[in-house]
Amino acid sequence: MPTKIFSKAKILIVEEQPLAQSYMKQSLEGLGFRQLRFAEHAIAAKEQCQVEQFDLIVCSFNLSKHQDGYQLYEELKVKRYIKSSTGFIFISAETSGSLVHSVLELQPDDFLVKPYTIYELKNRIEKVLMRKYHLQRVYQLIDDDNDSKAIKHIDELLQNKSNTYSAILLRLKGNALLRLKRNEDAKAFFKSVLNIQKFTWAKVGLVEALIANNEHILAQRMLKTMLQRNETRLVALDLLGRLEVKLNQFDEAQAFFSQAVNIAPRNISRQKALSHVSLLNHDYEKNYLTQKDIANYAKHSIHDHPDVYLNAARAGIDFALTTDQSDQVNRISRQTNQYLNDLKQQFPNSNNQTQIDVLNARLHYLKDEHQKAKALIEQLDESDTQIRSVDGALDKAKAFHELGFHNKAQMLFNQIITHCERHPTVSDPVYVRYIQQQQTERRDIKMGPKELNNHAVSHFNKGQLNVALEAFTQAFRVMPKNASIALNLLQCLFDNNGQGQSFNLVLAKKCYRLLSKHTLEDEQAARFEKIKARAAKMNLQLTD
């Protein structure tokens, strides 16, 4: 490696252990590096990156103060505190699958596992610095958002057939074509690369170009193949989730996102995508678990925000209102208070009292304390119509509906949707679709989910099957993942059929499909077996 590059390279070492920091300093100085800076934690690292441009950052993943290495690198990239020409090497003693997959999604230049020798460190540093030095002009153009010029410069460099960095240049060119939305050019380019060598990144790039070009069948075929390989499984699951969203296949999208989240749980953007599709699918338990994960992994990160803790509490209430598990109310109440305490600790100066009042009103409603709930809602300032948080406004609309203020709920739903239409770049289309779904359901069904189910059970027990059937059908519409409601509805369908009513086979099949996937309690399982026996006698085929 040229001595000039070697000695002039500015390197930031982010390491909180004094012994490890001392070892790194002595080793790098022995290798000829002279311009070394050190940071004991993420805050110090960010401060230095804002005032000085480094050629390389060597960062310990296992930082314990404020942010860890993952959160630090993510923030440095998003806020552009570092340029594409800055090399980044992670060092970690931990090699769990979820950690490695999460880190690799951030695409650092290298990942070095402890313990390592100084020669391993030397080789990794030299390799990264040389690449960044020789491709500096390309990275600069990319940082300047000048992808067209970057592509032109890459083509010039590729004219040298023996260029050491040909593969990296090809990848940079493909990414630039995708950013420019030159989808046909990108498709042809990635195909030509794959004809030379089966690079994983070229397969991924080709799929992205196909999806952007609406060539969905071919994209799905490639992704199903990529699912079979460990090195491409995560990206294939993520792309399949995004593709199924594009095709309005939200159940399938949820399944793919769920698998991807299990592999790499630190990707907050994907966690939010999973939350939104699970809401649209009325899977409030999955949304609750996802929002809990977001609250866990977002803490101290660039994603940390008051809504993170409020949304986890809101998701708990939504779940508790749509489940018949009696132990949920007290547990959700305790966890809600914990999230509110976390909110105060993380953001002591933020003003979220109105949103907290709405949340507490819904919590009172959950506990059947309706008067307390109404008192909290009625003391809100009605003159304040500005939507500062879509999540907060949606929670308020739900509270209005649940407490019987139906006109107010519908007016607020209209405001929220109008707000989202005016700010399309910050509104996830799936989430907007969920808001529209909520407006329609709550306009058609005046009762809240908990009251609706109780109303249906009451009429069913009284033998008023027509009223019960209508109520259970409405309940199943808003709670299609609730096995108890599905069982009651299926029972009601069969009992009502005995009174000469027409049989809704499509609805019965939906109930059967859900119940077949659930582990039922003994009493429920016995009821389900009797229903299946009745279906067999009637020659009804409930399976698809």
N, C-alpha and C positions, 0 to 999 in steps of 0.2 A: 504494500500500500504506500502511495507517495507520502513522504515525510511531511510535506507542506500541509496536505489535507489532514493528516494524522495529528499534527501538533496544534493546528488552528481550530479543530472541531470543538464547538461549545457543547458540553454535555451536562445535563441535569440529572442528578441521582436522587430519587425519591425513596428514602429508606428510614424507618423510624428506629431501628435497632442500632445503637451506637457502635457495637462491635462489627456488625455487618457493614455499616457506613465506613468505618475506619479501614476494614479489609478492602472494600471497593476502592477507596481513595488511594491506598498504598499500591494496589494492583494496577489501577489505570495510570497512575503517575509512572509506574515502572514500565508501562507499555508505551510511554511517550506522550500521553495526553496531559495537557497543561491547563486548559481552561475548563475546570470542573466547578460545578455549583452543587449545593446540597440542600435538600428540603426534608424536614422530619415528618411532615404531614401534608395532606392535600391542600390545605389553605395556603401554606407557604409556597407550594409548587405553583399554584394558580397565580399568586402574586408575582412570582418571578417570571412566569410565562407572559404576563401582561406587559412587562417592562423590557424583556429581552427575548430575542429569537434564538432558539437552540437548534443545533443540528441533530441532536439525539437526546432522548429521555429514556433512562433506564429506571423502571418503576417496580417496586415491590407490590405485589397484588394485596398482600395481607397487611394493609394499613388499618389501624384500629381507631384512630382519632378522626372524628367527623366522617370523612368519606374513605371508602376502600379504593384500591387501584382501579377497579372497573368503573366506579362512579366518577373518579377523577378523569380518566381518559375520555369517557363519554362526554363530560362537560367541556373538556379542552377542545374536543372536535366540534361539538355543536356550537359553542361560542366562538370558535375559530381563534382560540388563544394560541394554537399551534397551526402551522401550515402543513400542506401535504408533503413538503420537502423535509419536514422534521421526522426523523426516525423515532419509533417507539418500541421498546422491548420490555415485555412483562417478565418478572421473575417471581416464581411462586413455589412453595413446597407442597401445595395442595394440587392434586391432579384429578379431582372427582369429575365425572362426566359432565354434570350440569355446569360446573365452573368452566371447564375447558371449552365446551360448546358455546357458552355465553360469551366468553372472552374472544373466541375466534370470530364470532359475528361482528365484533367491533373492528376486525381486520387490523390488528397491530402488525408491525413488521416482523416480530419474532416473539416466541414464548420460551423462556429458559427455565427448566425445572431444577430446583435445589435438591441436593447439593450439586454444584457444578465446579469445574476446574477453571482456573484463570485463562487457560488456553481456549476452552469452550467459549468463554465470555469474549475473549479477544477475537476469535473467528466470527462470532455473531455480529459484534460491533463493526468490524472491518467490512463485512459483507453489506450491512445496512448502509453505512456511511458512503461506501463507494457507489452503491446504487443511487442513493439520493443525490450525490454529487454529479454523477453523469447524466441524470435525468432532471436536473434542477430546472431547466427551462420549461420542460413539459409540465412539471408540478406547479410552476409559477403561473402558467397560462390557465391551468385548471383552477387554481385558487382565485384567479381573476375572473372566473366564470366565462372564460373565452374558449369554449370547447372547440369551436370551428378552427381557430388558430392552433390549438393543441393537436388536433387531428392532422392538420397540415404539417406541423413540425414532426410529429410521430412518423408520418409517411416519409419525410426526408431522412430521418434516422434509420428507418427500416430499409432504405436503399442499400445500406451496408449489410450485406447478407450474413456477415460474421459478427453482427452486433451481439454482444454478450447478453443484452437485456431485451432481446426480441420478444420473448414470451410476455414479459411485463409490459412492454410497449403495446403489444397486441391487445392485452387485457384493458389497458388504459384507453385505447382507441374504442374498443367495444362499449365500455362504460360511457364514454363521451357521446357516442352515437345514440345510446339509449336516453341519455339526459336531453339530447337535442330532439328526441322523439322522431328520429329518422329511422322508423321501424323497418321499412323494406331494406334500407341499406344495412341496418344492424343485422337483420335476418340473413342476408346474403353474406355479410362479413363473418358472422359466427359459423355459418356452414362451411365457408372456405377454410377457416381455422381448423375446424373439426376434421376436415379432409386431410389435413397435415398431421394433426395430433389430437387425441381425445382429451383435451384439457377439461377439467371439471368446470372451471369458470366459464368456458365457452358453451358448455351444455346449458348452464344456468342462464347465460346471456341469451342464448337462442330461445329458450322457453319464455323469457321475459319479452323478447321481441314478438314471439308468436301470440302471446296473450294480448299485448298492446295492439297487435294487428288483427285481433279477433279470430285467430286460427286456433280455436279452443280445443278441438278434438285432437289435433296433433300435439298440442301442448300437454293435454292430459295423458296421452300415450307415453310421451317422454318422461313425464313426472312419475307415472306409475312404475316405470323402470328404475328411475332414480331413487324411489323409495326403498328399493331392495339393497342399496349400498349404504354402509354406515357413513361414509364421508359426504354423501349427498342427501341423506334422509331428512335432516333438519330443514334444509333450504327447500326441499321438495314439499314437505308438509306445509311450510309457510306459503309457498307459491300456490299450492292446491287450495289452501284456505282462502287466499285472495281471489283465486279464479272462481271458486264456488260462490263467493260473495258477488262477484261480477255477474254470475249466471243466476243470481237470486236463489241459490240452493243453500239456505242458511243452516239447516241441520247438518249437512255435509261439511260446511265451512266450520261449524263449531267443533265437529269431530277432529278435523285436521288441525285447527288451531290448538285444541286441547292437547293433542299429542306433541305438537311443537313446544308448547309451554312446559310440558313435563320434561322435555329434553333440556331446554334452555329457559329457565324461569325468569331471568333478569331482564329480558327484553320487554320493557314497559309498553311500548307501542303495540306489540303483539298481544300483550295482556289486555290492553284496552279494546283491541279488535275482538278478542274473545268475549270480553264483557258485553260489548254491544250486540254481537250475534246471539249470545245466550239470552239477553233481555228480549230480543225480537222473537226468540224461540220460546219465551215464557219459562225459561229454565232459571228460576230465581236462586236456586241452590248453587248452581254453577257460577252465576254472577256474583253471589256472595263470597264464595271461595276465591274467585278471581280478584275481587276488590280487596279482600284480605291480603292476598299475595302482593297486589299493587302497593298497599299501605306499608307492607313489610319491606319490599325492595326499593320503593321510591324514597324512603326516609333518607335524608341528607343528600339525595341525588339531585340532578338538574330537574327532575320531575316532581320534586317535593313541593306541595302546594296545599293550602287549607282544604281544597276539594277532595284531596286524596283521603283524608280522614273522615270528612263528612260523607263522602260516597260509600266508604266502607260501612259506616253506621246506617246510611240509607238502604244499602243493599241488604243488611241484616233485617231491617224492618220489612222490606218487600218480601224477603224469604219467609219470615215468621208469619206474615199475613196470608201466605199461600200454602202453608203446610199445616197438617193436623197433628204434628208432634207436640204434645202438651208441655214438654220440658224446654221448648225453644224460647218462650216469652221471657223467662227470668234470665236465661243465658244471653239472649240478644240484648236485654236491658243492661246487663253488666258490661258486655262488650261495647255497647254504644257509649257508656260512660267512660270506658277506657280510651276509646278513640277521641272523645272530646277532650280528655286529659292530655292525650298525645298532641292534639291540635294546639292546645294552650301552651304546651311546652315548646313545640316547634315554631309556633307563630304567636308569641305573646302579645304582639302589638296589632294583630289583624282584627278587623271589626267584622265578625260573622254572627252577631247576636240574633239577627232576624232569621238566618238560616238555622241556627241552633234552636230557636223558638219553634220553628216549623217542624224540625226533627223531633223535638220533645213532644209536640202536639200529636204527631203520628205515633210516638211511643205510648202516650196516654191512650190513644185510640186502640192500639194493640192490646193494652191491658184492660180494655172495656171501661176506661175512665173518660167517658165522652164529654162530660161537662168540663173537666179540666182541659181537655183537648180543645174544645170550642173557645174556652176563655183565652187560651194562648193565641189562637188564630184570630179572634175578634179584636185583640189589642194591637194587631199589626197595623202599620201605617199604610192605609189604602191609597194615599196620594202618591206614594213612591211606586211608580210603574216601570222604572228603568230596570232592564234585565242585565244584571252584572254577572250572573252565573246561570248558564242554561240548566245545569244540574240542580241548582238551588230553586230556580223557577219551576222546574218539572216537579220537584218534591213538594212545592207549595200547591201546585195544581192537583197533585194526588191527594194532599191533605184536604183541600177544598171539597173534592169529590167525596172522599170518605166520610166527611162530617156533614154532608148534605147540601153544601153550597155549590150546586151543580152549574148554575149560570156563571158564577165566578170562575169555576174550574174551566169551562169551555172558553171563556174570554181569555183566560191566561194561556191556555193551549194555543189559541190563535196568535197571541202575541209572541209566544216562544217560536212557533213555526215561521212567522214573519221575520223574526230576528235571525233565525238560521238561514233563511233564504237571502237575507241581506248580507250575511257574512259566510258565504259558501266555503271559503278557504279554511275556516276554522271549525267547520261543522262536518263531522263524519256522516256521510249519506245514510249509513246503516242506523246510526243513532237517531237521525232525523226521521227515518222511517219508523223507528220504535216509538218516537213521540207522537207521530201521526196515528199509529196503531193504538196507542193509549187513549188519544182523544176520541177515536171512533168507538172503542170498547166502552169507555166511560160515558159516552153520550148514549149508547144503546142500553147499557146496563147501569142502573142507578145505584145499586148496592155495591158496597165494597166487597172484596173477595171473601173476607171472613164472614160477614153477614150473609152473603149470598149462599155460601155452603150451609150455614146454620138454617137458613130459610128453606133450602131444598130438603135437608134431612128432616126438618119438622113436618113438612107436608108429606114426605115419603112415609114417615112413621104413622101419620094419621090416615094413610091409605089414599091420599089425594094424589093419585099417580100422574094425572095430566099436568097439574101445577108443578109437582115434584120433577117431572121429566123436563119441563121447560127450564126450571131453575137449575137442575143438574147440567143441562146442556149449556146454559150460560156460564155456569161455574167451570165447566170443562173447557170452555172457550178461553177463559182468562187464566186457567190453571191446568193446562194440558199435560203437565208432568206429575200431577197429584194422583197417586195410585188409588187412594180411598175414594176420591170423586169419580175416577174412572170405573171403579167397581160398583159404586152406587148407581151410576148412570147406566152401566150395562145391566144391572139387576132391574132397574126401572124400565129399561127398554123391553126386557123379556116379560116382566109383569104386566106392563101396559099392552103388550102384544096379545096377552091372554084375554084382554078385554075388547078384542076386536079391532084394535088400532093397527095401522100399517107399521111395518118394522123397518127401522132405519139401519140397513145393513152396513152402510159406509161408516156411520158413527160407531156402530158396534165393533167393527174391525179396528178402528182407531183405539178404542178402549182395550180390546183384546191384545193388540200389539204392545201397548204400554204395560199392561198387567203381566204379560209373558216375560218381560224384561226385568221386572221388579221381584225382589225377595219379599214375599207377603208374610204377614203374621199368620199364626195358625188358623184363627177364626176367618180371616180374609181368604186364605188359601182354600179352606173348606167351601166357602161360598163360591169361589171362583170355579172349583171342580164341579159343583152342582150346576152352575150356569153352563159350563162346557158340556155336561151330560144332557141338559135341556136342548142345547144347540144341536147335538148329535141326533136326538130324537126328532127334531124338526128338520133334519137334513140341511142345517145352515152351516156353510163353510166360513168360519171366522178368520182363518189364516189366509194370507195373500197367495 
